[in-house]
Amino acid sequence: MAGIFGFFDYTKPGKGVEKGEPEKKGIARFGQLYFRKFWKYLQLNVLYFITCIPALLLYWFMFVSYFAPMFESLITTQQVTAEQVYMSVNILAIASAIIIVLLFGGSPCAAGFHYILRNYVREEHSWLWSDFWRRTGKNLKQAFAMFVIDLVVVNLLLFGIRFYHQMAASASPMHLLYVFLLALIVFVFVIYAVMHQYIWTMIVTFELKLKQIVKNAFLLTVMAFPRNILFIIVSALFAVGVYLLYFYLSPLIGAIVTFFLLMSIYGLTMQMFSYPVIRKFMLDPLEETEEEYHVDDVPESPTEQKQEEEVKWNRIEEPDESVLTSRNDVASLFNKRLEEDDVKTSDEKDAKDE
């Protein structure tokens, strides 16, 4: 018997899309995608949460170190007991750690996690267990590097926020400058968080260097600014929901929701926001130039023909790195257009001189 009473059977494909069924949009499509494969999302959530436990502990420790000095002053005023303060600090740190993991990713296994979610958004089937570990292994180097970078960045951001918050609260003549710097750090934090929806999708879709992926993520954050504003609002609602869940319901209920549901729900939300943007600015331009790019590349053997057929931009699995590196960089698309404009301007100038 595969699985446990059929609930954890990773070899059983999920229900597909009915033939001729119109594609829904927005919340309706989210509900369609989520509830069609509800048990798959639940299993994926559990699997990913387990891999995120070390990161959750690290972030918890960072936030305890950050919040504890801020709350210790309450003990001296005798408004609350030390036990109440330490309990509040721990709950706040746990909720904050979960939010950071949701926004940035909680382990190198985020690659496998987002690969499966991206396939679900593209209405493609994935073998949950095998694809999760296969894509994690394939993208382990970049995913681990991104995870380490996130740890460093979050630590620096927390240090900066605490420092400038203390300075802004003082009666220093530089008060307004510190307020400005605090706002700037928060702004950088938000932009960096928005970039991650594109970073993880590109890691599992393209064979690009991490530097190119980060650069493209920033460009897409700017280019799809109105859509990203909506994503920021949705992410803020998730963050508020996590704090309410842990403080006003109970940490136990919050832990259960996080363990079974929260990560897959937010991960699917990220993919629904990010993949259409990547499709528009990176995949569609490649599809339009695919015929031109391969016009002189006539396969000389069945092996070459097979390799060419594998590079289908609507279903990239094992893409050619040299092709994607040169053609799939958002910045290179802009540079190409600028070069074409420069050549056109130069030709027009020469014609006028003649």
C-alpha positions as CSV (number, residue, x, y, z in Angstrom):
1,M,0.0,0.0,0.0
2,A,1.5,3.3,-1.1
3,G,1.4,6.1,1.5
4,I,-0.6,6.0,4.7
5,F,-4.2,5.3,3.9
6,G,-3.6,7.0,0.6
7,F,-2.8,10.4,2.1
8,F,1.0,10.3,1.6
9,D,1.1,8.5,-1.8
10,Y,3.7,10.4,-3.8
11,T,3.3,8.2,-6.8
12,K,-0.3,9.1,-7.5
13,P,-0.8,12.0,-9.9
14,G,-3.2,14.7,-8.9
15,K,-6.3,15.8,-10.8
16,G,-5.6,17.8,-13.9
17,V,-7.4,20.6,-15.6
18,E,-10.7,19.6,-17.3
19,K,-10.5,19.9,-21.1
20,G,-11.9,23.2,-22.3
21,E,-12.1,24.6,-18.7
22,P,-11.6,28.4,-18.8
23,E,-8.6,29.7,-16.8
24,K,-9.7,31.6,-13.8
25,K,-7.8,34.6,-12.4
26,G,-6.9,36.2,-9.1
27,I,-8.3,34.7,-5.9
28,A,-10.6,32.3,-7.9
29,R,-7.5,30.8,-9.6
30,F,-5.7,30.6,-6.3
31,G,-8.6,28.6,-4.9
32,Q,-8.8,26.4,-7.9
33,L,-5.1,25.6,-7.8
34,Y,-5.0,25.1,-4.0
35,F,-8.0,23.0,-3.3
36,R,-7.6,20.8,-6.4
37,K,-4.3,19.5,-4.9
38,F,-5.0,20.3,-1.2
39,W,-3.4,17.1,0.1
40,K,-0.3,17.7,-2.0
41,Y,0.1,21.2,-0.6
42,L,-0.3,19.8,2.9
43,Q,2.4,17.1,2.3
44,L,4.7,19.7,0.7
45,N,4.2,22.1,3.6
46,V,5.1,19.4,6.2
47,L,8.2,18.3,4.1
48,Y,9.5,21.9,3.7
49,F,8.8,22.9,7.3
50,I,10.9,20.0,8.6
51,T,13.9,21.2,6.4
52,C,13.4,24.8,7.7
53,I,13.7,23.9,11.4
54,P,17.4,24.8,11.6
55,A,16.8,28.2,10.0
56,L,13.8,28.8,12.3
57,L,16.1,28.2,15.3
58,L,18.7,30.5,13.9
59,Y,16.3,33.3,13.2
60,W,14.6,32.8,16.6
61,F,17.9,33.3,18.3
62,M,18.6,36.4,16.3
63,F,15.2,37.9,17.1
64,V,15.5,37.1,20.8
65,S,18.8,38.9,20.9
66,Y,17.1,41.8,19.1
67,F,13.9,42.0,21.1
68,A,15.1,41.2,24.6
69,P,16.9,44.5,25.3
70,M,13.9,46.4,24.1
71,F,11.5,44.7,26.5
72,E,13.8,44.5,29.6
73,S,13.0,48.1,30.4
74,L,9.4,47.0,31.1
75,I,10.5,44.9,34.0
76,T,12.1,47.8,35.8
77,T,8.9,49.8,35.6
78,Q,7.1,46.9,37.4
79,Q,4.4,47.0,34.8
80,V,4.9,43.3,34.0
81,T,6.8,40.4,35.5
82,A,10.0,39.0,34.0
83,E,8.2,35.7,33.0
84,Q,5.6,37.6,31.0
85,V,8.3,39.6,29.2
86,Y,10.4,36.6,28.3
87,M,7.3,34.7,27.2
88,S,6.3,37.7,25.0
89,V,9.8,38.0,23.6
90,N,9.9,34.3,22.7
91,I,6.5,34.3,21.0
92,L,7.4,37.5,19.1
93,A,10.7,36.0,18.0
94,I,9.1,32.8,16.8
95,A,6.5,34.6,14.8
96,S,9.1,36.9,13.3
97,A,11.3,33.9,12.4
98,I,8.4,32.3,10.6
99,I,7.8,35.5,8.7
100,I,11.4,35.7,7.6
101,V,11.3,32.1,6.4
102,L,8.2,32.8,4.5
103,L,9.6,35.9,2.8
104,F,13.2,34.7,2.1
105,G,13.2,30.9,2.3
106,G,14.2,28.7,5.2
107,S,16.7,26.3,3.7
108,P,18.4,25.2,0.5
109,C,15.4,23.0,0.0
110,A,13.4,26.1,-1.0
111,A,14.6,25.3,-4.5
112,G,12.7,22.0,-4.5
113,F,9.7,23.7,-2.7
114,H,9.4,26.4,-5.3
115,Y,10.0,24.1,-8.2
116,I,6.9,22.1,-7.3
117,L,4.8,25.2,-6.7
118,R,5.9,26.7,-10.0
119,N,4.9,23.5,-11.8
120,Y,1.5,23.6,-10.1
121,V,1.0,27.3,-11.3
122,R,2.0,26.2,-14.8
123,E,-0.6,23.4,-14.6
124,E,2.1,20.8,-14.8
125,H,2.4,17.6,-12.8
126,S,5.2,17.0,-10.3
127,W,6.2,13.9,-8.3
128,L,6.2,15.6,-4.9
129,W,8.9,13.5,-3.1
130,S,11.3,12.8,-5.9
131,D,11.0,16.2,-7.6
132,F,11.5,18.0,-4.3
133,W,14.8,16.3,-3.6
134,R,16.0,16.1,-7.2
135,R,15.6,19.9,-7.7
136,T,17.1,20.6,-4.3
137,G,20.1,18.6,-5.2
138,K,20.4,20.2,-8.7
139,N,20.2,23.7,-7.3
140,L,21.9,23.1,-4.0
141,K,24.9,25.3,-4.6
142,Q,22.9,28.4,-5.5
143,A,20.2,27.8,-3.0
144,F,22.7,27.3,-0.2
145,A,24.6,30.5,-1.2
146,M,21.3,32.4,-1.2
147,F,20.4,31.0,2.2
148,V,23.7,32.2,3.7
149,I,23.4,35.6,2.0
150,D,19.9,35.9,3.6
151,L,21.2,35.1,7.0
152,V,23.9,37.8,6.7
153,V,21.5,40.4,5.3
154,V,18.8,39.8,7.9
155,N,21.4,40.1,10.7
156,L,22.7,43.4,9.2
157,L,19.2,44.8,8.7
158,L,18.2,43.9,12.3
159,F,21.4,45.5,13.6
160,G,20.7,48.7,11.6
161,I,17.1,48.9,12.6
162,R,17.9,48.5,16.3
163,F,20.7,51.1,16.1
164,Y,18.9,53.7,14.2
165,H,15.7,53.1,16.2
166,Q,17.6,53.8,19.4
167,M,19.2,56.9,17.9
168,A,15.9,58.2,16.5
169,A,14.3,57.8,19.9
170,S,17.0,59.9,21.6
171,A,17.0,63.6,21.9
172,S,20.0,63.9,19.5
173,P,20.2,66.9,17.1
174,M,20.6,64.3,14.4
175,H,17.1,62.9,15.2
176,L,15.6,63.5,11.8
177,L,18.6,62.0,10.0
178,Y,18.3,58.8,12.1
179,V,14.6,58.6,11.3
180,F,15.4,58.9,7.6
181,L,18.1,56.2,7.8
182,L,15.7,54.0,9.7
183,A,13.1,54.4,7.0
184,L,15.7,53.7,4.3
185,I,16.7,50.4,6.0
186,V,13.1,49.3,6.2
187,F,12.6,50.2,2.5
188,V,15.7,48.2,1.5
189,F,14.3,45.3,3.6
190,V,11.0,45.4,1.7
191,I,12.7,45.6,-1.7
192,Y,15.0,42.7,-0.8
193,A,12.0,40.6,0.3
194,V,10.1,41.3,-2.9
195,M,13.1,40.2,-5.0
196,H,12.9,36.7,-3.5
197,Q,9.7,35.8,-5.3
198,Y,11.7,36.1,-8.5
199,I,15.0,34.8,-7.2
200,W,13.6,31.3,-6.3
201,T,11.6,31.0,-9.5
202,M,14.6,31.9,-11.6
203,I,16.9,29.5,-9.7
204,V,14.6,26.6,-10.6
205,T,13.8,27.7,-14.1
206,F,17.0,29.0,-15.7
207,E,20.7,28.1,-15.7
208,L,22.0,31.6,-14.8
209,K,24.7,32.7,-12.4
210,L,23.5,33.8,-9.0
211,K,24.7,37.3,-9.7
212,Q,22.6,37.5,-12.8
213,I,19.6,36.1,-11.0
214,V,19.8,38.7,-8.2
215,K,20.3,41.5,-10.8
216,N,17.3,40.3,-12.8
217,A,15.2,40.0,-9.7
218,F,15.9,43.6,-8.9
219,L,15.0,44.7,-12.5
220,L,11.8,42.7,-12.4
221,T,10.9,44.3,-9.0
222,V,11.2,47.7,-10.6
223,M,9.6,46.8,-14.0
224,A,6.5,45.2,-12.4
225,F,6.2,47.8,-9.7
226,P,2.3,48.1,-9.6
227,R,2.0,44.3,-9.3
228,N,4.7,44.2,-6.6
229,I,2.9,46.8,-4.6
230,L,0.0,44.4,-4.4
231,F,2.4,41.6,-3.5
232,I,3.8,43.8,-0.6
233,I,0.2,44.4,0.7
234,V,-0.6,40.7,0.5
235,S,2.7,39.8,2.3
236,A,2.0,42.4,5.0
237,L,-1.4,40.8,5.6
238,F,0.3,37.4,5.9
239,A,2.7,38.9,8.5
240,V,0.0,40.5,10.5
241,G,-1.9,37.2,10.3
242,V,1.0,35.3,11.7
243,Y,1.4,37.7,14.7
244,L,-2.3,37.6,15.4
245,L,-2.3,33.8,15.1
246,Y,0.5,33.4,17.7
247,F,-0.5,36.2,20.1
248,Y,-4.3,36.3,20.0
249,L,-5.2,32.7,19.4
250,S,-2.3,30.6,20.8
251,P,1.2,29.6,19.9
252,L,0.0,26.0,19.7
253,I,-2.6,26.8,17.0
254,G,-0.1,28.9,15.2
255,A,2.4,26.1,15.2
256,I,-0.2,23.7,13.8
257,V,-1.2,26.1,11.0
258,T,2.4,26.7,10.2
259,F,3.3,23.0,10.1
260,F,0.5,22.0,7.8
261,L,-0.7,25.0,5.8
262,L,1.0,28.4,6.0
263,M,4.2,27.8,4.0
264,S,2.5,26.2,1.0
265,I,-0.2,28.9,1.0
266,Y,2.3,31.7,0.9
267,G,4.6,29.9,-1.5
268,L,1.8,29.4,-4.0
269,T,1.0,33.1,-3.6
270,M,4.6,34.0,-4.4
271,Q,4.5,31.8,-7.5
272,M,1.2,33.3,-8.7
273,F,2.7,36.8,-8.5
274,S,6.2,36.0,-9.8
275,Y,5.7,33.5,-12.6
276,P,3.5,35.6,-14.9
277,V,6.1,38.4,-14.6
278,I,9.0,36.1,-15.5
279,R,6.8,34.7,-18.3
280,K,6.2,38.2,-19.7
281,F,9.7,39.7,-19.5
282,M,11.9,36.6,-19.9
283,L,10.2,33.7,-21.5
284,D,7.9,35.4,-24.0
285,P,10.8,37.5,-25.6
286,L,12.7,34.2,-26.0
287,E,9.8,32.5,-27.6
288,E,9.5,35.4,-30.1
289,T,13.1,35.1,-31.1
290,E,13.4,31.4,-30.9
291,E,12.7,30.9,-34.6
292,E,15.2,33.6,-35.6
293,Y,17.8,32.3,-33.2
294,H,17.7,28.7,-34.6
295,V,17.2,29.7,-38.3
296,D,20.7,28.5,-39.3
297,D,20.9,25.7,-36.7
298,V,19.7,22.7,-38.7
299,P,20.3,19.6,-36.7
300,E,22.7,17.2,-38.3
301,S,21.8,14.2,-36.3
302,P,18.9,12.8,-34.2
303,T,21.0,13.6,-31.0
304,E,21.2,17.3,-32.0
305,Q,17.6,17.4,-32.9
306,K,16.6,16.0,-29.5
307,Q,18.8,18.6,-27.7
308,E,17.0,21.4,-29.7
309,E,13.6,20.0,-28.9
310,E,14.5,20.0,-25.2
311,V,14.9,23.8,-25.2
312,K,11.2,24.7,-25.3
313,W,10.7,27.9,-23.4
314,N,7.3,27.0,-22.0
315,R,8.7,23.9,-20.4
316,I,12.3,24.4,-19.5
317,E,13.8,21.4,-17.7
318,E,17.4,21.0,-18.8
319,P,18.2,24.3,-20.7
320,D,21.4,25.1,-22.4
321,E,23.4,27.4,-20.1
322,S,25.1,29.4,-22.8
323,V,21.8,30.1,-24.6
324,L,20.1,31.2,-21.4
325,T,23.0,33.2,-20.1
326,S,23.2,35.2,-23.3
327,R,19.5,35.5,-24.1
328,N,17.7,35.2,-20.9
329,D,19.2,38.1,-18.9
330,V,16.6,40.9,-18.5
331,A,19.5,43.4,-18.5
332,S,20.8,42.0,-21.8
333,L,17.4,42.6,-23.4
334,F,17.6,46.3,-22.5
335,N,21.2,46.5,-23.6
336,K,20.3,44.9,-27.0
337,R,17.6,47.5,-27.5
338,L,19.9,50.3,-26.5
339,E,22.5,49.1,-29.0
340,E,19.9,48.9,-31.8
341,D,18.8,52.4,-31.0
342,D,22.4,53.7,-31.0
343,V,23.0,52.0,-34.4
344,K,19.8,53.5,-35.8
345,T,20.7,57.0,-34.5
346,S,24.2,56.7,-36.0
347,D,22.8,55.7,-39.4
348,E,20.4,58.6,-39.4
349,K,23.1,61.0,-38.5
350,D,25.4,59.7,-41.3
351,A,22.5,60.0,-43.8
352,K,21.9,63.6,-42.7
353,D,25.6,64.5,-43.1
354,E,25.6,63.1,-46.6
